[in-house]
Amino acid sequence: MIDKPGDEVWASADIFYSSTNEYELKLDTKKYKKRRSDEKVVIRYDYEKGMLYDNYMSFVLRDEVEQNFKEVFDRVYSSESYELVMIVPNTPWEKENFKVTTTAEEYLENILENNIHVCVARDSQFIEQDLDDLLVQFKNRSLAIDAQIYYMTEGQFRSIKQKTIWADEYWTSYEDRVWILLGKMDEDYYIRSVYHNE
C-alpha cells in the first residue's frame, strides 16, 4: 500500500465516528496512478465488530476491471473514440471487503455497482441506440454499472485526452451527458437519463 517509509499522507478526514464506532484513515498511494486527484486508500475499523475494511483492492484490480468494461464499450464505440475510467469507491463497503486473493472476476461478481466514467467523441443522435446495445452487453456479462457517459465533439474529446488526470471533475465541455444505472440486487434494475448541455 505504501511504497516506502514517509510515503504515507494523513488526511484531515482521519477521524473516529462515535455514532458508528468506526475509525477512518485516508492515505495516498504512489503505487497506483490516480485517475482523480482526490482518490485515497480508505481504511475503516469497526471498533465494536473488531473488523477492518478498505477499498485497496479497487486500486489493485482497476486495470482489469476497466478492461472488462472496455470489451463491452468496444462493441458499441470505436476504441480510439473514447476514454474510460473506473472511479474507485471512496467508502469501503462491509459486504465487499475484498482480500488480496480476490480476482477481477470475483470482484465483478460481488460488487453492487462499478462507477465508470466515459468520454466519447460521438454524435448525440446515436445515444438511444448506443444505450440499448450497451444494456444487452452488460446483462449478458452480468456487469453492474453506475456510469456517466459524456458525448463530445472531436475537439472536446482531444482536450480531455490531454489531461493527465482526466476524470478529475464533471466537465462543462460536452454535448450530452448520459447517466445509466444497472445494479445487482434481488432483481436487476435499469435507469437511464440524458442531460443536454446548454
MOTA-V913318 format. One record per residue. N is the residue number from 1. RES is the residue in one small letter. OMEGA is omega in radians with two decimals (NA if undefined). NEAR is the number of other ideal C-beta (glycine too) atoms within 10 Angstrom. Layout:
# MOTA-V913318
N|RES|OMEGA|NEAR ; N|RES|OMEGA|NEAR
This chain:
# MOTA-V913318
1|m|3.11|15 ; 2|i|-3.07|14 ; 3|d|-3.10|10 ; 4|k|3.12|7 ; 5|p|-3.14|6 ; 6|g|-3.14|7 ; 7|d|-3.08|13 ; 8|e|3.11|15 ; 9|v|-3.13|12 ; 10|w|-3.13|10 ; 11|a|-3.12|14 ; 12|s|-3.11|6 ; 13|a|3.11|11 ; 14|d|-2.91|12 ; 15|i|2.98|12 ; 16|f|3.11|11 ; 17|y|-3.07|11 ; 18|s|-3.10|8 ; 19|s|-3.12|5 ; 20|t|-3.10|12 ; 21|n|-3.13|12 ; 22|e|2.97|17 ; 23|y|3.09|15 ; 24|e|3.14|18 ; 25|l|3.12|17 ; 26|k|-3.10|20 ; 27|l|2.94|18 ; 28|d|3.03|14 ; 29|t|3.08|18 ; 30|k|-3.08|13 ; 31|k|-3.09|12 ; 32|y|-3.10|16 ; 33|k|3.12|12 ; 34|k|2.97|17 ; 35|r|3.05|19 ; 36|r|-3.04|16 ; 37|s|-3.09|10 ; 38|d|3.14|11 ; 39|e|-3.13|24 ; 40|k|2.89|19 ; 41|v|-3.09|21 ; 42|v|3.11|21 ; 43|i|-3.11|18 ; 44|r|3.12|21 ; 45|y|3.08|16 ; 46|d|-3.04|14 ; 47|y|-3.10|13 ; 48|e|-3.09|8 ; 49|k|-3.09|11 ; 50|g|-3.08|7 ; 51|m|3.12|12 ; 52|l|3.13|12 ; 53|y|3.09|21 ; 54|d|3.12|18 ; 55|n|-3.01|22 ; 56|y|-3.09|20 ; 57|m|3.04|20 ; 58|s|3.04|25 ; 59|f|-3.08|21 ; 60|v|-3.02|17 ; 61|l|-3.01|22 ; 62|r|-3.11|21 ; 63|d|-3.13|12 ; 64|e|3.11|14 ; 65|v|3.11|21 ; 66|e|3.14|18 ; 67|q|3.08|12 ; 68|n|3.12|17 ; 69|f|3.09|23 ; 70|k|3.10|16 ; 71|e|3.07|12 ; 72|v|-3.07|20 ; 73|f|3.08|23 ; 74|d|3.12|13 ; 75|r|-3.10|11 ; 76|v|-3.13|18 ; 77|y|2.97|21 ; 78|s|-3.04|11 ; 79|s|3.13|9 ; 80|e|-3.00|6 ; 81|s|-3.10|14 ; 82|y|3.01|22 ; 83|e|-3.09|17 ; 84|l|3.08|21 ; 85|v|2.99|18 ; 86|m|3.09|24 ; 87|i|-3.13|18 ; 88|v|3.12|22 ; 89|p|-3.10|17 ; 90|n|3.09|15 ; 91|t|3.06|10 ; 92|p|3.14|20 ; 93|w|-3.05|14 ; 94|e|-3.08|11 ; 95|k|-3.11|8 ; 96|e|-3.14|16 ; 97|n|-3.00|15 ; 98|f|-3.13|21 ; 99|k|-3.14|7 ; 100|v|3.12|7 ; 101|t|-3.11|7 ; 102|t|3.09|16 ; 103|t|3.09|11 ; 104|a|3.13|17 ; 105|e|3.11|12 ; 106|e|3.11|14 ; 107|y|-3.12|20 ; 108|l|-3.14|19 ; 109|e|-2.99|13 ; 110|n|-3.09|14 ; 111|i|-3.07|21 ; 112|l|3.10|13 ; 113|e|3.09|16 ; 114|n|-3.13|23 ; 115|n|-3.06|17 ; 116|i|3.00|22 ; 117|h|-3.13|19 ; 118|v|2.96|21 ; 119|c|-3.10|25 ; 120|v|3.04|22 ; 121|a|-3.03|21 ; 122|r|3.13|23 ; 123|d|-3.11|11 ; 124|s|-3.13|17 ; 125|q|-3.13|10 ; 126|f|-3.01|14 ; 127|i|-3.04|17 ; 128|e|3.12|12 ; 129|q|3.11|10 ; 130|d|-3.11|19 ; 131|l|3.08|17 ; 132|d|-3.12|11 ; 133|d|3.13|16 ; 134|l|-3.12|25 ; 135|l|3.12|15 ; 136|v|-3.12|13 ; 137|q|-3.14|16 ; 138|f|-3.13|20 ; 139|k|3.13|12 ; 140|n|-3.10|9 ; 141|r|-3.11|12 ; 142|s|3.13|11 ; 143|l|3.04|22 ; 144|a|-3.05|18 ; 145|i|2.95|20 ; 146|d|-2.93|16 ; 147|a|2.92|23 ; 148|q|3.14|19 ; 149|i|-3.10|26 ; 150|y|3.06|25 ; 151|y|-2.99|26 ; 152|m|2.95|24 ; 153|t|3.10|15 ; 154|e|-3.14|10 ; 155|g|3.11|10 ; 156|q|-3.12|19 ; 157|f|3.11|21 ; 158|r|3.12|11 ; 159|s|3.11|15 ; 160|i|-3.09|18 ; 161|k|-3.12|12 ; 162|q|3.11|8 ; 163|k|3.12|12 ; 164|t|3.05|9 ; 165|i|-2.92|14 ; 166|w|3.13|17 ; 167|a|-2.98|24 ; 168|d|-3.05|14 ; 169|e|2.99|11 ; 170|y|-3.01|10 ; 171|w|3.03|19 ; 172|t|-3.10|7 ; 173|s|3.04|14 ; 174|y|3.13|22 ; 175|e|3.12|15 ; 176|d|3.08|17 ; 177|r|-3.13|17 ; 178|v|3.02|21 ; 179|w|3.07|13 ; 180|i|-3.12|20 ; 181|l|3.07|14 ; 182|l|-3.00|21 ; 183|g|3.04|15 ; 184|k|3.08|17 ; 185|m|3.08|9 ; 186|d|3.04|5 ; 187|e|3.08|6 ; 188|d|3.03|12 ; 189|y|-3.09|10 ; 190|y|3.11|13 ; 191|i|3.02|10 ; 192|r|3.13|17 ; 193|s|3.13|9 ; 194|v|-3.14|15 ; 195|y|3.12|12 ; 196|h|-3.14|10 ; 197|n|-3.12|15 ; 198|e|NA|3
